[in-house]
C-alpha cells in the first residue's frame, strides 16, 4: 500500500491504495481561464445539463448547489429548480484539484483543494443569479497530509473553523483549523476506519466512525457505523477522546448532527428507496422526513446553509421534493 492520494472518487477506499489524483487535461483546458473567463463572460448562456430537469423546489430552499467536478478541475454551480448549470465552471488553482465543498451561513462556500500532500482552502461567492463572482484564497488555513476519496470537510456556519480529514493509508487524521489565524488542533487514530459525515454543532464536531477490515477476497468492509462527537475546545490527541452518540440503524452509513445537537439526521437506503429520518439523541422514536427513489448508494448528507433543508447525494442530488443531476460531481453543497 502506498501513502498517496486517490483520484477523489468515493468508491475507491484508501485501503486499496492511495492513487494520485489524475490530471484531467481536457477539463483543464476547458476551464483554464478560471475566474478571468468567468469575469469576462458573466452573461454567457446557461448550459443545459443532459439529465432531466429537477422538480420544482420550495421557495424557502436554496436555489443553487455548488459541486466539485469529478475530475477536480472545476467548480460547477447548478440550479436546483431547473437542473441547469449557471455561468461558466470555475477553474481550480494551477496544479491543484478541488476535492470538497461546504456552504456557509452567508451563502458563500469554502472549497478544499489538494496537491503535494497539502490541503488549502478557498472561498467562492456567487452573484444573486447564481453566477460565480469570486474565488479567493484563505491564506492561513492549510492542512498537511493526503486527501483521498474518503476525506471530508465541514465548516462552522460563520466560516471560522474548518475541519478536514486526511489519511495515512486507512488511518484518519482530523484537523481543525481556525481560518483567521491558522491555529491547528489535531486528532488521530491508529485504527483503520473511515471518518465521514462531518458536521458542526457549536464547538462539537460530529462524525460517523466506521471501522474497516479486509476480507480474504481482498474486499474492504465496514463493520459498523457509529455517530460520535468530538469537543474541539477540549484535549487533542487520539480520536478515542470523542464520545458515542448512537449506532446508526441498519441500512444507514451516513448521518449528521443538528446545529442544536439534539437530533441526528440519517439517510437509510434499502434497495432503490432512500429515507431521510430524524433520530432523537434522547431516544425518542425516529421521525420520517422524506423518501426518494435513488439509483446509487448514499454518500453524503448535508444541511442547507439556510438551516431548513437537507441535501442527500446518492449519485444524483436529492432534496425533499427535487432530484438534481449530480453524477458528474465528486461533492456538492447548498
C-alpha positions in Angstrom: 0.0 0.0 0.0 1.2 3.5 -0.9 0.7 6.6 1.2 -0.6 8.6 -1.8 -3.9 10.3 -2.7 -6.6 8.7 -4.7 -8.4 10.2 -7.7 -11.1 11.8 -5.5 -13.9 9.3 -6.4 -15.8 8.0 -3.4 -15.8 4.3 -4.5 -12.1 3.8 -4.1 -11.2 3.4 -0.3 -7.7 4.2 0.9 -7.2 0.6 1.9 -6.9 -0.4 -1.8 -4.0 2.0 -2.4 -4.0 5.8 -2.4 -3.6 6.6 -6.1 -2.5 10.2 -7.2 -5.3 12.5 -8.4 -5.3 12.1 -12.2 -4.7 15.2 -14.4 -7.8 15.7 -16.5 -6.3 17.5 -19.4 -9.4 18.1 -21.4 -11.3 19.5 -18.5 -8.4 21.6 -17.5 -8.2 23.2 -21.0 -11.9 23.9 -20.9 -11.7 25.8 -17.6 -8.1 27.1 -18.0 -9.2 30.7 -17.9 -10.5 30.3 -14.4 -12.1 33.3 -12.8 -10.7 35.6 -15.5 -13.0 33.9 -18.0 -15.9 34.0 -15.6 -15.5 37.7 -15.1 -15.3 38.4 -18.8 -18.3 36.3 -19.7 -20.7 36.6 -16.9 -23.6 36.9 -19.3 -22.8 33.7 -21.2 -25.9 31.5 -21.8 -26.8 28.9 -19.2 -25.7 25.4 -20.1 -28.5 22.7 -20.2 -27.4 19.6 -18.3 -28.1 16.3 -20.2 -30.1 14.8 -17.3 -33.8 15.6 -16.8 -34.6 18.9 -15.1 -35.2 18.8 -11.4 -38.6 19.1 -9.8 -39.7 22.5 -8.6 -38.2 23.2 -5.2 -39.9 25.0 -2.4 -39.1 28.7 -2.4 -37.6 28.5 1.1 -34.8 26.2 0.0 -31.5 27.4 -1.5 -31.8 27.8 -5.3 -28.3 26.7 -6.2 -25.8 23.9 -5.4 -22.1 24.2 -5.9 -20.5 21.0 -7.0 -16.9 19.8 -7.4 -16.4 18.3 -10.9 -15.5 14.6 -10.8 -12.1 15.5 -12.3 -11.4 18.0 -9.6 -10.6 20.6 -12.2 -13.6 22.9 -11.7 -16.5 24.1 -9.5 -19.9 23.9 -11.1 -23.0 25.9 -10.0 -26.3 24.2 -10.7 -29.9 25.4 -10.4 -31.9 23.2 -8.1 -35.2 24.1 -9.8 -34.2 23.5 -13.4 -31.1 21.3 -13.3 -29.2 23.8 -15.5 -25.6 24.9 -14.9 -25.2 28.6 -14.1 -22.5 30.6 -15.7 -19.1 29.0 -16.5 -17.2 26.5 -14.4 -14.6 27.9 -12.0 -11.1 26.5 -12.6 -9.1 25.0 -9.8 -5.8 26.8 -8.9 -3.0 25.9 -11.2 -1.5 22.5 -10.3 -4.2 21.7 -7.7 -7.5 19.8 -7.7 -10.7 20.6 -5.9 -11.8 17.8 -3.5 -14.6 19.0 -1.2 -17.0 21.9 -0.8 -19.1 23.2 2.2 -21.7 26.1 2.4 -21.6 28.9 4.9 -24.5 30.7 6.5 -24.0 33.8 4.4 -24.4 31.8 1.2 -20.8 31.6 0.2 -18.8 28.4 0.0 -15.5 27.1 1.3 -13.7 24.8 -1.1 -10.8 22.4 -0.3 -8.1 21.8 -3.0 -5.2 19.3 -2.9 -1.7 19.0 -4.2 1.8 18.0 -2.9 0.5 16.4 0.3 -1.2 19.7 1.4 -4.8 20.8 1.5 -5.6 24.5 1.1 -8.9 26.3 1.2 -10.7 29.0 -0.8 -13.9 30.9 -0.6 -16.4 31.1 -3.5 -19.0 33.8 -3.7 -21.9 33.9 -6.1 -23.9 36.7 -7.6 -27.6 36.9 -6.9 -28.4 34.9 -10.1 -26.0 32.2 -9.1 -23.2 33.0 -11.4 -19.7 32.7 -9.8 -18.4 36.1 -8.7 -15.1 35.5 -7.0 -12.8 32.7 -5.8 -10.3 33.9 -3.1 -7.7 32.0 -1.0 -8.0 31.6 2.8 -4.2 32.1 3.2 -3.7 31.0 6.8 -5.7 27.8 6.5 -3.6 24.8 5.4 -3.8 21.1 6.4 -0.9 18.8 5.8 -1.5 15.2 4.7 -3.0 13.1 2.0 -6.5 14.0 0.8 -8.3 10.9 -0.6 -11.8 9.9 -1.7 -12.6 9.3 1.9 -11.6 12.8 3.0 -14.3 15.0 4.3 -14.9 18.7 5.1 -17.1 20.7 7.5 -17.0 24.4 8.1 -18.7 26.2 11.1 -21.6 28.4 9.9 -19.6 31.6 10.3 -16.6 30.1 8.5 -14.2 30.5 11.4 -13.5 26.8 12.0 -12.6 24.4 9.2 -12.5 20.6 9.9 -10.8 18.3 7.4 -10.0 14.6 7.4 -6.8 13.3 5.7 -5.5 9.7 5.7 -2.3 7.7 6.1 -3.5 4.5 4.4 -6.7 3.8 6.2 -5.9 5.7 9.4 -7.7 9.1 9.6 -6.4 12.4 11.0 -8.9 15.2 11.8 -7.5 18.7 11.6 -9.5 21.7 12.9 -8.1 25.0 11.6 -9.0 28.5 12.7 -9.4 30.3 9.4 -8.3 33.7 10.6 -5.2 32.7 12.5 -4.2 29.3 11.0 -4.2 27.8 14.5 -4.4 23.9 14.4 -5.9 21.3 16.6 -5.3 17.7 15.6 -6.8 14.2 16.5 -5.5 11.0 15.0 -6.2 7.2 15.3 -4.1 4.1 14.9 -7.2 2.1 13.9 -8.2 1.5 10.3 -11.5 3.3 10.0 -13.4 5.8 7.8 -14.2 9.1 9.4 -17.1 10.6 7.5 -20.2 12.9 7.6 -18.5 15.7 9.4 -20.9 18.4 10.8 -20.7 21.1 13.4 -22.9 21.7 16.5 -21.4 24.6 18.4 -17.8 23.5 19.4 -18.8 19.8 18.9 -17.7 18.2 15.7 -19.7 15.1 14.9 -18.6 12.3 12.5 -19.5 8.8 11.6 -16.9 6.2 12.8 -16.8 3.2 10.5 -14.0 0.6 11.3 -12.9 -1.2 8.2 -11.4 -4.7 7.6 -10.1 -6.5 4.6 -11.7 -9.8 3.7 -9.9 -12.9 2.5 -11.0 -12.0 -1.0 -9.4 -8.5 -0.7 -12.6 -6.5 -0.3 -12.9 -3.8 2.2 -15.9 -3.9 4.5 -17.1 -1.5 7.2 -18.2 -3.4 10.3 -20.5 -0.8 11.9 -21.4 2.9 11.7 -21.5 5.0 14.9 -22.1 8.7 15.2 -19.6 10.3 17.6 -18.9 13.8 18.8 -15.5 15.5 19.4 -15.2 18.5 21.7 -12.9 20.7 19.6 -12.2 23.0 22.6 -11.1 20.1 24.7 -7.9 18.0 24.7 -6.3 17.0 21.5 -4.6 13.7 20.6 -6.5 10.4 19.9 -9.9 10.3 18.4 -10.9 7.9 21.2 -11.5 11.2 23.1 -14.7 11.5 21.1 -18.0 10.4 22.6 -20.5 7.9 21.1 -24.0 9.4 20.4 -25.7 6.4 18.7 -25.2 3.5 16.4 -26.8 4.1 13.1 -29.8 1.9 12.2 -29.4 -0.9 9.7 -29.1 0.4 6.1 -27.6 3.7 7.2 -24.0 4.7 6.7 -24.4 8.5 6.7 -25.7 10.8 9.4 -25.1 14.4 10.7 -26.0 16.2 13.9 -28.4 19.1 14.0 -26.9 22.5 15.0 -28.6 22.3 18.4 -27.1 18.8 19.0 -30.5 17.3 19.8 -31.3 15.5 16.5 -29.4 13.2 14.2 -30.4 13.3 10.6 -29.7 9.9 9.0 -30.1 8.5 5.5 -31.2 4.9 5.1 -31.2 3.1 1.8 -32.9 -0.2 1.2 -32.9 -1.4 -2.4 -33.7 1.7 -4.5 -35.6 3.5 -1.7 -33.9 6.1 0.4 -35.5 7.5 3.5 -34.2 10.5 5.4 -35.1 10.3 9.1 -34.7 12.4 12.2 -33.4 10.4 15.2 -33.6 11.7 18.7 -30.4 11.8 20.8 -32.7 11.3 23.8 -34.0 8.1 22.4 -37.4 9.2 21.2 -39.0 7.4 18.2 -37.5 8.2 14.8 -39.4 10.6 12.5 -39.6 10.1 8.8 -38.8 13.3 7.0 -39.0 12.3 3.3 -38.4 9.4 0.8 -36.8 9.4 -2.6 -36.1 6.7 -5.2 -32.4 6.6 -5.9 -30.0 4.8 -8.3 -26.8 4.7 -6.2 -25.7 4.4 -2.6 -25.9 7.3 -0.3 -22.5 9.0 0.1 -23.3 12.3 1.9 -26.0 14.2 3.7 -25.7 18.0 4.2 -27.8 20.7 5.8 -28.6 23.7 3.6 -26.9 26.9 4.6 -30.4 28.3 5.4 -30.7 25.5 8.0 -34.1 24.5 6.8 -33.5 21.6 4.4 -31.3 18.6 3.7 -29.4 17.6 0.6 -28.6 13.9 0.0 -26.0 12.7 -2.5 -26.7 9.3 -4.0 -25.3 9.6 -7.5 -27.7 12.5 -8.2 -28.6 15.1 -5.6 -31.8 14.8 -3.7 -33.9 17.2 -1.6 -37.4 16.5 -0.1 -39.0 17.3 -3.4 -36.3 17.6 -6.1 -33.8 15.4 -7.9 -30.8 17.4 -9.3 -28.3 15.9 -11.8 -25.1 15.0 -9.9 -23.5 12.0 -11.5 -20.7 14.3 -12.8 -19.9 15.6 -9.3 -17.5 14.4 -6.7 -19.1 16.5 -3.9 -21.8 19.1 -3.6 -23.2 21.7 -1.1 -26.0 24.1 -1.0 
